[in-house]
Structures are given as C-alpha cells and as structure tokens.
Amino acid sequence: MNKIVSTIDDYLNCNQQHILEHIQNLPDVEKQKFWNKLQQIDIRSLYDTYLKYKENIQENLSDIEPIENKFNEKRVQEYYDKGLKLIQEGKLAIVMMAGGQGTRLGFPKPKGMYDIGLPMHKSLFQIYCERIQSLQNLVKAQRGSCLPIYFYIMTSEDNHEDTTQFFIAHKYFGLQEDQIVFFQQDSLPILSIDGKIQLTSPTTLLSGPDGNGRVFGSLYSQGHIELMKVIGIQYIHICAVDNILCKLADPLWAGYVDVEQLIISSKFVRKTRPDEKVGIHCKINGKIRIREYSEMTKEDCQKTDSQGRLIYSEGNICQLICSVDFVEMISAQPLIKQMVSHQYHVAEKKYAYYDPFQKKLIHPEQNNSLKFELLYFDVFSLCPTQNFGLFEAIREDEFAPVKNAPGQVDSADTARALYMNRDRKWLKKQGFTIQQDLEISQKLTYFGEGLEKYQQHIKQIMHHNPLILSHQSEQTVKAQKSLTNIEKAEPQYISLNPQIRNQGLRQSTQGQKPLTFVNQSAFQKPPSISISVPIVQSQPQSVVNGHQNAQFFQPAQRKVPTIALNQVSPRQSAVILIDQKPLIQHSVSPNRKTTYGARNLSPYPIPATRATVYTTPRPSLPPPQNQRYPPYH
C-alpha cells in the first residue's frame, strides 16, 4: 500500500477534471477503489513533468569535463575495515532491480530465475543469495559477528508473483526469510498528448513502468526508506539483476563511500576502446551525468591524458551506493521532487485507450500518448559534486552482463565464459592451472578468499571435467532438457538430519540422496507477526514501546528501537508491520536460530511529518461526490 499523496484539489489544479467527472459515473462499489488508486499517484509531479516537456527547452550539453577521482590508494585498508564494520552493524542493504523478464534471452520467466549454463546449473538469484551468505560468513569470521544483510528485490507487475513463488519454493536459497524484501516498482499513468490521464477500461488507468529510476520513489512511497532509517540502515547498494559477477555489498567500496563522506558513488569499468558503445561518467555544466555514447563527439571519445589513457573512459555498469538520506530527500522534499520530475525522458507513443463518453476502446492511427521514463543515473545531477565519487571495478572480475540470447554479445555464453575465467584466476593464485570447465560454489567464498584450505581436495579432483568445487554436502543438479526449463530443476541444498526429511521436502531423481536445506529452522515457519501499538496523544516527548517480548520479534535479528511519535492524531495507531504484505514487507520468525550478533539501536525519533508511515489503517479521502466539473474535451 502506497502513501496518499494527492487530493481532489491537486487533480483540479493539474487539469484533470475529466477523471473526477468519470468517478461520479462509476458504481458505488468501484468509486472508492478507483479513488484510492488516484490518491496514490503524485499527480503534481507528473503534471510538472508534462509542463516541462511542453516547454521544450533544450539543455546545452557541450560543456563536458571529467570527474575528479577521490579514491585514495593509501587508505585502502581503512576503507576495507570501515566497510566490514558497516556490514557487521547492518548499515548497508542491497537493492536489486529485478523487474525484467527474460524475453530477450529466450526465457519466458523473470530474468533472475535464468540459468546461464554453469556446471552446477544455479539460477542468478541462487548465486546472488549464496554470495550474500558468504559475505556474512566473511564478516563474521573477521569481526566476530554480522547482522544479516537486508536484500531488497524490486519486481514488476509482470513478474512479482513468479519471483516471490520461486524464492518460497527454494526456501530463500539459504537466506532468512525476513532478510529478503520484495517490492513492486510503481507504475506511472501514460498521459494523452494534451496531458490528460487515460483509461484502458472504466476502472483501470492506462499506465506502465517508468524506468529503473523509479527504484528510489518506490522504496520511499511503500515505506521501506522509513523502516531502513528506524533499523539503522544508512546506505543501499543498488544493482541490476543481470550482472552475474556483481560484487554485492562490496566492503571496500562501502567503506570508501563512508570514509570520504559521499552521498553517491558509482562503480565503473574502463572502456576498452574509444568507440565502445557504453555510457560514460562525466560532468556537464558542472553537474554529474552519464552521457551515452551516441551523445559523445568523436573528439571527446578519443581524448587522452598525458599517459595516453582515455579521459572519458569510466563506463557505466548500473551499480551505485547511495545514502538512505539522499533517497528520502529526492522523494519527499517538494522542491527536490520537482527537480527530479524535470529529469524524466518523454517519448510519444501510440496506445489504445478507453473513451468514457463513447464507452468503447479507441485504437488510434498515430501517436496519441506520452510515456515518461526516469533512469537511475538521472538523479546524479542532484548530488553535489564534492559528495559524488567513482569507484573502479576490474572488468573481468566484476562485469558479466546477461542481456541477449545465446550466441550474441552479453549473453549467457559470454557471461558463462567470464564466470569460469574468474574462477580459474582464483585457483591460479593457489597454484593450479585449470583448462576444463570450472565452477567454484559461492557458498565457499565471497570473492576468492579462503580457497587455500581446499588445496588438498582440489588436487584429488583435478582430473574432473567439469571441475566443480562445492560445499562438502552440496549436490550438483543437472539442468532439465534446456535452459528454458531450468525453473523445473531441483534446488541444491545441504543435507538435513533424517528426522525431518519427510516434511514436504523435494526428492532428487532415483539413485541420488535427498536434496535438503542448509538451515533446519527454515522449515519451521511460524506465523508472521504484526506489532501494533495504539498511540495516545499526550506530552510531545511521549515514547511508545513495542511488545514486551520484542526481543523475539526483531526483523533479521535487529533490535527494534523505541519510537518517539510527536503530535499524532489519537485516531491513528502506530504499527510496525513485519510480514510479507504491504506496507512494510518483512516476515519475522520468533524462533530463528541464526548466530549473527545483534546490536542496540538508540531511539530514533520519527518526526510527525513521517509518523503516518506507520499508521494503519490509513484514513482515505472519500471519492468526490455530487460535484460538477467542466466537461472533458
């Protein structure tokens, strides 16, 4: 459930009288539902985007200059230690943009479910989850404890159900259920050429996804940013689902951001040649931008420094770390929101629409609609240049995109080769030269560390082809017929004790041992818990505490802080929603047996302006009744 952000007056002021007129003609049972949808649309920002588009002001993009590198090689150890500490204390979360389908891959499911054909035949999602587990183990080994890393997965309307069911079926791939949060990307109405909201049916708005830049607004509007601040998350690593080598929650990078007091940091790889078709980081008119290859002059592409290196070589790979405060600022402050609305790209498109007066669907012959799109890097220009920093990744270690069908560039074939080359590189450091196909399980190592203890085992299996280095109780599962059927493949789990093997667990093919799960407590799924606390309006400094046994109900083992609520209506009740349903999507298991350490958070006062985020049920404005508006032309 999103926040209520628009009123009747907002729609009147934004020239949307026709939609208010239409509501009055709906059946009573549909009026409130339709009006609830309209209240959750930020019509003021949308209409401001439209007006900016109508102005047709072209920005001068000729003043281009490189971005200063703030990374200090002498402080690498300081960066790394600080990053480990941030992760240990639960101050860094991961947000993965996974709303895309695998259509271009020839795969009719969410892209994160895709198997690129590695020897162990794991999906992208499974590899990422196991990488997070290994990072938690690494931090715990080096720092003594580690809070579970929150993993936010942004889905779309098309793939949300498939994605969530995939994780449920595979028991969250070893992660705790309550550290994974699914949320859908918000959609945006598609306006007519003259700026009017359109319909596809009497009760359905014509809308669509508005670009990956909506990740910020979706996190905020659905209440996740507020919860992050309450439980102490300070930074989020935003990444795409289709880079199988993505170094999730990179400690060195996170520490660099914190030590250098950056608001945004973008990870990049060096261009391999001047004409490589990739967007580059630069400053245009003094603001941070990503400039697409098609927008670059040949002269700028070929410029070199005194050492012969390309000046504009920092290629964009769709990864950034930003502060939670920044996301809140660009999503909540009116003036900043207006600046964000001016960053949208607008394209004229042809869409069928429902005409409420003719009461039928109209199929236009020419472009009749405006589709708005915001890319995640469009907000870079809102970050002060002194608080923006670049971070270089080694291409062959951290960049293997899966975007196209097999046989093409940036496909499963190229990503698989890069993945295995990286694993060969890791084993070469241990003194082994591997030629055959190779996969090192992400359960064994986060990024190549700790492999020295497996040297004797590697010597014993050197003749295997493919060579698979996996957990001692991890079993490899063969792909079912083809990659397009990989969702039918059995998950690879660790053996469980015999007493509970018959509790609904999948069985492997005949002749193999049962495939079971690493975490016994994962099968003991207790009911979700909502902690509801009535608010009594009293003195401004009154404090509302949670359940008396709240230590058993912590999201991912974090201690819920006391919440100071000021000047809140006595009709409202504060609620920390800890379940897999909106508003805040978290599931809490009171008898989880994780060994990660917990920490106390100091009381975090929630300003009155944000207190309603934790209010349920939300008072909804009534739909407009018995009012007449100018007819829609």
Secondary structure by P-SEA (a helix, b strand, c coil): cccccccaaaaaaacaaaaaaaaaaccccaaaaaaaaaaacaaaaaaaaaaaaaacccccccbbbbbbbcccccaaaaaaaaaaaaaaaccbbbbbbccccccccccccccccccccccccccaaaaaaaaaaaaaaaaaaaccccccbbbbbbbccccaaaaaaaaaaacccccccccbbbbbcbbbbbccccbbbbbccccccccccccccaaaaaaaaaaaaaaaaaacccbbbbbbccccccccccaaaaaaaaaacccbbbbbbcccccccbbbbbbbcccbbbbbccccccccccccccccccccccccccccccccaaaaaaacccaaaaaaaaaabbbbbbbbbbbcccccbbbbbccccbbbbbbcccccccccccccbbbbbcccccccccccccccccccaaaaaaaaaaaaaaaaaaacccccccccccccccccccccccaaaaaaaaccccccccccccbbbbcccccccccccbbbbbcccccccccccccccccccccccccccccccccccccbbbbbbbccccbbbbccccccccccccccccbbbbccccccbbbbbcccccccbbbbbbccccccbbbbbbcbbbbccccccccccccccccccccccccccc
